[in-house]
Every structure is written in C-alpha cells, then in structure tokens.
Amino acid sequence: MNQPTLDAYIEAVASSAPAPGGGSVVAVVAALAAALGEMVCNLTLGRPTYAAAEAECAAAKARLATLRGHLLAAASDDEIAYRDYRAAAAQSKGSDQERERRLVAMQGALVTATEVPLAVAAACVEIALTLEPVARLGNGHALADAQIGALLAGTALTGALLNVRGNAAMLRDPEVATGYQERANDLERSGAAAVQVVLDRARERTATSSSAR
C-alpha cells in the first residue's frame, strides 16, 4: 500500500471512485488488528513483571509485524485486482473471438480478485491465533487492546470472505468455485474460534485480577 495520510485514504474511500473499496478497507483493518497486537507486545517486552512472557511475546510481535506488512500490500493488491477485472470487462465483444478472449480475461482477473481477499482472510485467522499468547501473557493493562485486535481481525475476516464468496460465485469452473467456497468456510470456522479464545483468555485474566483484590 502507498503511504497516503489517514485523512487522504478515508477521503478516497468516501469518494465516488469504486476503489479503494471494501476489499482494501478490510486489509487495512486487519493491519490495524496486527498493529494493536504489536503494541501490547511492546508494552510487555523488557518489563521484569512480564519476564515469563518474553519469548512468546517476542515471537508474536515479529509474526504480527510480518502480517501487517503483507496486509498493507494486500490493500493495494485489491485495488489493482479490481481495476484489472474492470479492464477485462471493458474489452471489445464485437465478434465471437473477441467475446471469448474477453471472457477468458475476465475469468482470469476474477481468480486474482478472489485470491487477494482469501489471503487477507487467512492472515486474519493467523492474527487471531497469534494474539492468544499476547492475551494470555501480555501486559495486563493492555488486555482491552488485545481483545480489540482480535475483534478487528474477526470483522476483517468476515469482510474478506464476503468478497471471496461473491467473486467465486462468478467463476465458470464449478470445481474451482467450490474449492474457494470450502476454503472460505474453513477460515470462517477457524477464525471465529481463534477470536473467541483471545476474548476468553483476556476475560479469565480480568476475572482473576478482580478476585485477587
């Protein structure tokens, strides 16, 4: 993703231009989920109180930083995929040969337009999984941030899968389309479970802390 200011990006989303749209936005939201997890790790690492969390939080921080970078790139990839599909759809369809060429180009662009949100969805699940040790061991004063990160990852996952399913439904190859739908279902289930685990870990710690007072 390019580095526009936050205001400029939001203005671009709000404009009448179709891109950046929902696909780009969910990638950015997922990147923010990863960033919140990194923040909790940074508030944990190097503090004697959380010495036992050092190794797991350091590993989580590194993984979340990598995912954040991939997701920001995916925000741009989504815009490119949309424009490529529009360009394919705009090809001439005057003759049978041109119509066939256009159809092939559109189907190829649709595959890419499905792969991008699928990768975003997979990253969302991984963010939620990576946040588990952060919520379990990280700085207790930042538990809400870990929970918000998990919730954002879950929301971004839902949005990304809307695009996966919508694009897959337009694919002419039923086997390929079914494969995408099945993968979406798997990610939806595993993502929901991973988000819930993070929320549960944080709530358990909050309850323990309250009872100890």
C-alpha positions as a Markdown table, in Angstrom:
| # | Residue | x | y | z |
|---|---|---|---|---|
| 1 | Met | 0.0 | 0.0 | 0.0 |
| 2 | Asn | 1.2 | 3.5 | -0.7 |
| 3 | Gln | 1.6 | 5.8 | 2.3 |
| 4 | Pro | -1.2 | 8.4 | 2.0 |
| 5 | Thr | -2.2 | 10.2 | 5.1 |
| 6 | Leu | -5.1 | 8.6 | 7.0 |
| 7 | Asp | -7.3 | 11.5 | 6.0 |
| 8 | Ala | -6.4 | 11.1 | 2.3 |
| 9 | Tyr | -7.1 | 7.4 | 2.4 |
| 10 | Ile | -10.5 | 7.9 | 4.1 |
| 11 | Glu | -11.4 | 10.6 | 1.6 |
| 12 | Ala | -10.5 | 8.2 | -1.2 |
| 13 | Val | -12.7 | 5.5 | 0.2 |
| 14 | Ala | -15.6 | 8.0 | 0.6 |
| 15 | Ser | -15.3 | 9.3 | -2.9 |
| 16 | Ser | -17.4 | 8.2 | -5.9 |
| 17 | Ala | -14.4 | 6.1 | -7.2 |
| 18 | Pro | -15.0 | 2.4 | -6.7 |
| 19 | Ala | -11.5 | 1.8 | -5.5 |
| 20 | Pro | -10.2 | 1.7 | -2.8 |
| 21 | Gly | -13.3 | -0.1 | -1.7 |
| 22 | Gly | -14.3 | -2.8 | 0.8 |
| 23 | Gly | -11.5 | -5.2 | -0.1 |
| 24 | Ser | -8.8 | -2.6 | 0.5 |
| 25 | Val | -10.5 | -1.4 | 3.7 |
| 26 | Val | -10.7 | -4.9 | 5.3 |
| 27 | Ala | -7.0 | -5.4 | 4.6 |
| 28 | Val | -6.2 | -2.1 | 6.4 |
| 29 | Val | -8.5 | -3.0 | 9.3 |
| 30 | Ala | -6.7 | -6.3 | 9.6 |
| 31 | Ala | -3.3 | -4.5 | 9.5 |
| 32 | Leu | -4.6 | -2.4 | 12.4 |
| 33 | Ala | -5.5 | -5.5 | 14.3 |
| 34 | Ala | -2.0 | -6.8 | 13.9 |
| 35 | Ala | -0.6 | -3.4 | 15.0 |
| 36 | Leu | -2.6 | -3.4 | 18.2 |
| 37 | Gly | -1.2 | -6.8 | 19.0 |
| 38 | Glu | 2.3 | -5.5 | 18.4 |
| 39 | Met | 1.6 | -2.6 | 20.7 |
| 40 | Val | 0.7 | -5.0 | 23.5 |
| 41 | Cys | 3.9 | -6.9 | 22.9 |
| 42 | Asn | 5.9 | -3.7 | 23.0 |
| 43 | Leu | 4.2 | -2.8 | 26.3 |
| 44 | Thr | 5.2 | -6.2 | 27.7 |
| 45 | Leu | 8.8 | -6.9 | 26.4 |
| 46 | Gly | 11.6 | -5.8 | 28.7 |
| 47 | Arg | 9.5 | -5.5 | 31.8 |
| 48 | Pro | 10.5 | -7.6 | 34.8 |
| 49 | Thr | 6.9 | -8.2 | 35.7 |
| 50 | Tyr | 6.4 | -10.0 | 32.4 |
| 51 | Ala | 9.7 | -11.8 | 32.1 |
| 52 | Ala | 8.0 | -15.1 | 31.7 |
| 53 | Ala | 6.2 | -13.7 | 28.6 |
| 54 | Glu | 9.3 | -12.5 | 26.9 |
| 55 | Ala | 9.9 | -15.4 | 24.4 |
| 56 | Glu | 6.3 | -15.8 | 23.3 |
| 57 | Cys | 5.6 | -12.1 | 23.1 |
| 58 | Ala | 8.8 | -11.5 | 21.1 |
| 59 | Ala | 7.8 | -14.2 | 18.6 |
| 60 | Ala | 4.2 | -12.9 | 18.4 |
| 61 | Lys | 5.4 | -9.4 | 17.8 |
| 62 | Ala | 7.7 | -10.5 | 14.9 |
| 63 | Arg | 4.9 | -12.5 | 13.3 |
| 64 | Leu | 2.3 | -9.7 | 13.7 |
| 65 | Ala | 4.7 | -7.2 | 12.1 |
| 66 | Thr | 5.2 | -9.5 | 9.1 |
| 67 | Leu | 1.4 | -10.0 | 8.8 |
| 68 | Arg | 0.9 | -6.2 | 9.0 |
| 69 | Gly | 3.2 | -5.7 | 6.1 |
| 70 | His | 1.5 | -8.3 | 4.0 |
| 71 | Leu | -1.9 | -6.8 | 4.7 |
| 72 | Leu | -0.9 | -3.3 | 3.7 |
| 73 | Ala | 0.4 | -4.7 | 0.4 |
| 74 | Ala | -2.9 | -6.6 | 0.0 |
| 75 | Ala | -4.8 | -3.3 | 0.3 |
| 76 | Ser | -3.1 | -2.1 | -2.9 |
| 77 | Asp | -3.3 | -5.6 | -4.5 |
| 78 | Asp | -7.1 | -5.5 | -4.0 |
| 79 | Glu | -7.4 | -2.2 | -5.8 |
| 80 | Ile | -5.2 | -3.5 | -8.7 |
| 81 | Ala | -7.2 | -6.7 | -8.9 |
| 82 | Tyr | -10.5 | -4.7 | -9.2 |
| 83 | Arg | -9.1 | -2.4 | -11.9 |
| 84 | Asp | -7.8 | -5.4 | -13.8 |
| 85 | Tyr | -11.2 | -7.0 | -13.8 |
| 86 | Arg | -12.8 | -3.8 | -14.9 |
| 87 | Ala | -10.3 | -3.6 | -17.8 |
| 88 | Ala | -11.0 | -7.1 | -18.8 |
| 89 | Ala | -14.8 | -6.5 | -18.8 |
| 90 | Ala | -14.2 | -3.4 | -21.0 |
| 91 | Gln | -12.6 | -5.4 | -23.7 |
| 92 | Ser | -14.3 | -5.5 | -27.1 |
| 93 | Lys | -17.0 | -8.1 | -27.6 |
| 94 | Gly | -18.0 | -7.5 | -31.2 |
| 95 | Ser | -17.0 | -10.9 | -32.6 |
| 96 | Asp | -17.2 | -14.4 | -31.2 |
| 97 | Gln | -13.4 | -14.5 | -30.9 |
| 98 | Glu | -13.4 | -11.2 | -29.0 |
| 99 | Arg | -16.1 | -12.3 | -26.7 |
| 100 | Glu | -14.2 | -15.5 | -25.9 |
| 101 | Arg | -11.0 | -13.5 | -25.3 |
| 102 | Arg | -12.9 | -11.1 | -23.1 |
| 103 | Leu | -14.4 | -14.0 | -21.1 |
| 104 | Val | -11.1 | -15.7 | -20.6 |
| 105 | Ala | -9.6 | -12.4 | -19.4 |
| 106 | Met | -12.5 | -11.7 | -17.0 |
| 107 | Gln | -12.3 | -15.2 | -15.5 |
| 108 | Gly | -8.5 | -14.9 | -15.0 |
| 109 | Ala | -9.0 | -11.5 | -13.3 |
| 110 | Leu | -11.7 | -13.0 | -11.1 |
| 111 | Val | -9.3 | -15.7 | -9.9 |
| 112 | Thr | -6.9 | -13.0 | -8.8 |
| 113 | Ala | -9.7 | -10.9 | -7.3 |
| 114 | Thr | -10.6 | -14.0 | -5.2 |
| 115 | Glu | -7.1 | -14.9 | -4.2 |
| 116 | Val | -6.4 | -11.5 | -2.7 |
| 117 | Pro | -9.2 | -11.5 | -0.2 |
| 118 | Leu | -8.6 | -15.1 | 0.5 |
| 119 | Ala | -5.0 | -14.3 | 1.6 |
| 120 | Val | -6.4 | -11.4 | 3.7 |
| 121 | Ala | -8.8 | -13.8 | 5.4 |
| 122 | Ala | -6.0 | -16.3 | 6.1 |
| 123 | Ala | -3.9 | -13.5 | 7.6 |
| 124 | Cys | -6.9 | -12.5 | 9.8 |
| 125 | Val | -7.1 | -16.0 | 11.2 |
| 126 | Glu | -3.3 | -16.0 | 11.9 |
| 127 | Ile | -3.5 | -12.7 | 13.6 |
| 128 | Ala | -6.2 | -14.1 | 16.0 |
| 129 | Leu | -4.1 | -17.2 | 16.6 |
| 130 | Thr | -1.0 | -15.1 | 17.3 |
| 131 | Leu | -2.9 | -12.9 | 19.7 |
| 132 | Glu | -3.7 | -15.8 | 22.0 |
| 133 | Pro | -0.3 | -15.7 | 23.9 |
| 134 | Val | -0.5 | -12.0 | 23.9 |
| 135 | Ala | -3.8 | -12.0 | 25.7 |
| 136 | Arg | -2.7 | -14.8 | 28.0 |
| 137 | Leu | 0.7 | -13.4 | 29.0 |
| 138 | Gly | 1.0 | -9.8 | 27.8 |
| 139 | Asn | 0.7 | -6.6 | 29.8 |
| 140 | Gly | -2.4 | -6.8 | 31.9 |
| 141 | His | -3.1 | -3.1 | 31.4 |
| 142 | Ala | -3.5 | -3.6 | 27.7 |
| 143 | Leu | -5.8 | -6.5 | 27.6 |
| 144 | Ala | -8.6 | -4.5 | 26.0 |
| 145 | Asp | -6.2 | -3.7 | 23.2 |
| 146 | Ala | -5.6 | -7.4 | 22.6 |
| 147 | Gln | -9.3 | -8.0 | 22.6 |
| 148 | Ile | -10.0 | -5.2 | 20.2 |
| 149 | Gly | -7.3 | -6.5 | 17.9 |
| 150 | Ala | -9.0 | -9.9 | 17.9 |
| 151 | Leu | -12.4 | -8.4 | 17.2 |
| 152 | Leu | -11.0 | -6.3 | 14.4 |
| 153 | Ala | -9.3 | -9.4 | 12.9 |
| 154 | Gly | -12.7 | -11.2 | 13.1 |
| 155 | Thr | -14.5 | -8.3 | 11.4 |
| 156 | Ala | -11.9 | -8.1 | 8.7 |
| 157 | Leu | -12.2 | -11.8 | 8.2 |
| 158 | Thr | -15.9 | -11.6 | 7.7 |
| 159 | Gly | -15.5 | -8.8 | 5.2 |
| 160 | Ala | -12.8 | -10.6 | 3.2 |
| 161 | Leu | -14.9 | -13.7 | 3.0 |
| 162 | Leu | -17.8 | -11.7 | 1.6 |
| 163 | Asn | -15.5 | -10.8 | -1.3 |
| 164 | Val | -14.2 | -14.3 | -1.7 |
| 165 | Arg | -17.6 | -15.8 | -1.9 |
| 166 | Gly | -19.0 | -13.1 | -4.2 |
| 167 | Asn | -16.2 | -13.4 | -6.7 |
| 168 | Ala | -16.1 | -17.2 | -6.5 |
| 169 | Ala | -19.8 | -17.3 | -7.4 |
| 170 | Met | -19.0 | -15.7 | -10.7 |
| 171 | Leu | -16.3 | -18.2 | -11.7 |
| 172 | Arg | -17.4 | -20.5 | -14.6 |
| 173 | Asp | -15.4 | -23.5 | -13.3 |
| 174 | Pro | -17.6 | -25.1 | -10.7 |
| 175 | Glu | -14.7 | -27.1 | -9.2 |
| 176 | Val | -12.6 | -24.0 | -8.7 |
| 177 | Ala | -15.5 | -22.1 | -7.3 |
| 178 | Thr | -16.4 | -24.8 | -4.9 |
| 179 | Gly | -12.8 | -25.0 | -3.7 |
| 180 | Tyr | -12.9 | -21.3 | -2.8 |
| 181 | Gln | -16.2 | -21.6 | -1.0 |
| 182 | Glu | -14.9 | -24.6 | 1.0 |
| 183 | Arg | -11.8 | -22.7 | 1.9 |
| 184 | Ala | -13.9 | -19.7 | 3.0 |
| 185 | Asn | -16.0 | -21.9 | 5.2 |
| 186 | Asp | -12.9 | -23.4 | 6.9 |
| 187 | Leu | -11.4 | -20.0 | 7.5 |
| 188 | Glu | -14.7 | -18.7 | 8.9 |
| 189 | Arg | -14.9 | -21.5 | 11.4 |
| 190 | Ser | -11.2 | -21.4 | 12.5 |
| 191 | Gly | -11.2 | -17.6 | 12.7 |
| 192 | Ala | -14.3 | -17.4 | 14.9 |
| 193 | Ala | -12.8 | -20.0 | 17.2 |
| 194 | Ala | -9.5 | -18.2 | 17.4 |
| 195 | Val | -11.1 | -14.8 | 18.1 |
| 196 | Gln | -13.2 | -16.4 | 20.9 |
| 197 | Val | -10.1 | -17.9 | 22.5 |
| 198 | Val | -8.4 | -14.5 | 22.7 |
| 199 | Leu | -11.5 | -12.9 | 24.3 |
| 200 | Asp | -11.8 | -15.8 | 26.8 |
| 201 | Arg | -8.1 | -15.5 | 27.8 |
| 202 | Ala | -8.4 | -11.8 | 28.4 |
| 203 | Arg | -11.7 | -12.3 | 30.4 |
| 204 | Glu | -10.1 | -15.1 | 32.5 |
| 205 | Arg | -7.2 | -12.8 | 33.4 |
| 206 | Thr | -9.5 | -9.9 | 34.2 |
| 207 | Ala | -11.6 | -12.1 | 36.5 |
| 208 | Thr | -8.5 | -13.5 | 38.2 |
| 209 | Ser | -7.2 | -10.0 | 38.8 |
| 210 | Ser | -10.5 | -8.8 | 40.2 |
| 211 | Ser | -10.9 | -11.7 | 42.6 |
| 212 | Ala | -7.3 | -11.2 | 43.9 |
| 213 | Arg | -8.1 | -7.6 | 45.1 |
